[in-house]
Amino acid sequence: MDYALQTRNLAKNFGGFTATNNVSLNVEAGARHALIGPNGAGKTTLINLLTGFLEPTAGHVILQGEDVTRLGQHQRVKRGLARTFQINRLFADLTVLESVTMAVNERLGLGARFWKPVGAHGQAVEEAVALLDSLRLLDVAHEKTRSLAYGKQRLIEIALALAMKPRVLLLDEPAAGVPTTESRELFESIAALPRDVTILLIEHDMDLVFRFADRISVLVGGALLTHGTPEVIANDPKVREVYLGEAICA
Ligand SMILES: Nc1ncnc2c1ncn2[C@@H]1O[C@H](COP(=O)(O)OP(=O)(O)OP(=O)(O)O)[C@@H](O)[C@H]1O
């Protein structure tokens, strides 16, 4: 099996509290893999361990077969790991095209030269335009990011992560705070991303998870409860017990 991202017996303690408990996760190359679990299950902590924002207490993170446990965040990005955040991190006063061009520039090592006219960096602009086109965002290219609907802003954050040309994209609640009317469209755009980008997604909205994911891992109390296809997860009594009272449907 070809895995894009794996953890081996990963653990994280905060003082005497175990937030990540011996997690061995396998994310297949090309998968749309969702990480679910109740509040406080340790999903964000696990993502932070994967990106290198947090150092594990024990265990390993393996990115495309390479042990990256000792590498910093920047080095993991260079090796193809990108993420989005739960909170909005856009520069409100830049246009969509300026924002994405800046991200491409950063990857190309040209620095974040957002004070220069975007026309100054032909290659980066061309690439940014192609990226916006693939996400059906060209019509808003010259609008300020702050003027856009929140669902579109979240999509632009994904565009910024894609500008890093990742092999693995970690999406931390991309639909958080997005009205239901917009979240469907947002997920359609995420579902249409090319399969050469593996996606690991944290999402609370079970309806979106079951529409989107082809693999699901369930975290409870910092440990992996189970994993499998959406059908297997939806019919697992252990999972139903955890989500008692919440709708789980395949
Ligand atoms: N820096 C920290 N110091 C101490 N405890 C922490 C820290 N970060 C997280 N925790 C604790 O670890 C547990 C897991 O938190 P985490 O944010 O990873 O869960 P989550 O599954 O992402 O939750 P949610 O769905 O609510 O975002 C929680 O009990 C949290 O209080």
The ligand as an SDF file (V2000), in Angstrom:
LIG
                    3D

 31 33  0  0  0  0  0  0  0  0999 V2000
   -1.6150   23.3750   24.7960 N   0  0  0  0  0  0  0  0  0  0  0  0
   -2.4080   22.6090   25.5490 C   0  0  0  0  0  0  0  0  0  0  0  0
   -2.2100   22.4900   26.8870 N   0  0  0  0  0  0  0  0  0  0  0  0
   -2.9930   21.6990   27.6410 C   0  0  0  0  0  0  0  0  0  0  0  0
   -4.0290   20.9680   27.1590 N   0  0  0  0  0  0  0  0  0  0  0  0
   -4.2770   21.0530   25.8470 C   0  0  0  0  0  0  0  0  0  0  0  0
   -3.4940   21.8630   24.9680 C   0  0  0  0  0  0  0  0  0  0  0  0
   -3.9840   21.7470   23.7080 N   0  0  0  0  0  0  0  0  0  0  0  0
   -5.0290   20.8970   23.7920 C   0  0  0  0  0  0  0  0  0  0  0  0
   -5.1970   20.4890   25.0750 N   0  0  0  0  0  0  0  0  0  0  0  0
   -6.2250   19.5470   25.5420 C   0  0  0  0  0  0  0  0  0  0  0  0
   -6.1210   18.3770   24.7590 O   0  0  0  0  0  0  0  0  0  0  0  0
   -7.4220   17.8480   24.4860 C   0  0  0  0  0  0  0  0  0  0  0  0
   -7.5890   17.6930   22.9850 C   0  0  0  0  0  0  0  0  0  0  0  0
   -7.7330   19.0030   22.4140 O   0  0  0  0  0  0  0  0  0  0  0  0
   -7.8980   19.2230   20.8480 P   0  0  0  0  0  0  0  0  0  0  0  0
   -8.0580   20.6840   20.6190 O   0  0  0  0  0  0  0  0  0  0  0  0
   -6.7920   18.5270   20.1410 O   0  0  0  0  0  0  0  0  0  0  0  0
   -9.2580   18.4550   20.5780 O   0  0  0  0  0  0  0  0  0  0  0  0
  -10.2060   18.5080   19.3000 P   0  0  0  0  0  0  0  0  0  0  0  0
  -10.6340   17.1100   19.0470 O   0  0  0  0  0  0  0  0  0  0  0  0
   -9.5320   19.2270   18.2040 O   0  0  0  0  0  0  0  0  0  0  0  0
  -11.4130   19.3640   19.8630 O   0  0  0  0  0  0  0  0  0  0  0  0
  -12.4650   20.3070   19.0710 P   0  0  0  0  0  0  0  0  0  0  0  0
  -13.2710   19.3970   18.2230 O   0  0  0  0  0  0  0  0  0  0  0  0
  -13.2570   20.8850   20.2040 O   0  0  0  0  0  0  0  0  0  0  0  0
  -11.6670   21.3250   18.3010 O   0  0  0  0  0  0  0  0  0  0  0  0
   -8.4300   18.7970   25.1380 C   0  0  0  0  0  0  0  0  0  0  0  0
   -8.8240   18.2610   26.3820 O   0  0  0  0  0  0  0  0  0  0  0  0
   -7.6330   20.0720   25.3110 C   0  0  0  0  0  0  0  0  0  0  0  0
   -8.1000   20.7950   26.4400 O   0  0  0  0  0  0  0  0  0  0  0  0
  1  2  1  0
  2  3  1  0
  2  7  2  0
  3  4  2  0
  4  5  1  0
  5  6  2  0
  6  7  1  0
  6 10  1  0
  7  8  1  0
  8  9  2  0
  9 10  1  0
 10 11  1  0
 11 12  1  0
 11 30  1  0
 12 13  1  0
 13 14  1  0
 13 28  1  0
 14 15  1  0
 15 16  1  0
 16 17  2  0
 16 18  1  0
 16 19  1  0
 19 20  1  0
 20 21  2  0
 20 22  1  0
 20 23  1  0
 23 24  1  0
 24 25  2  0
 24 26  1  0
 24 27  1  0
 28 29  1  0
 28 30  1  0
 30 31  1  0
M  END
$$$$
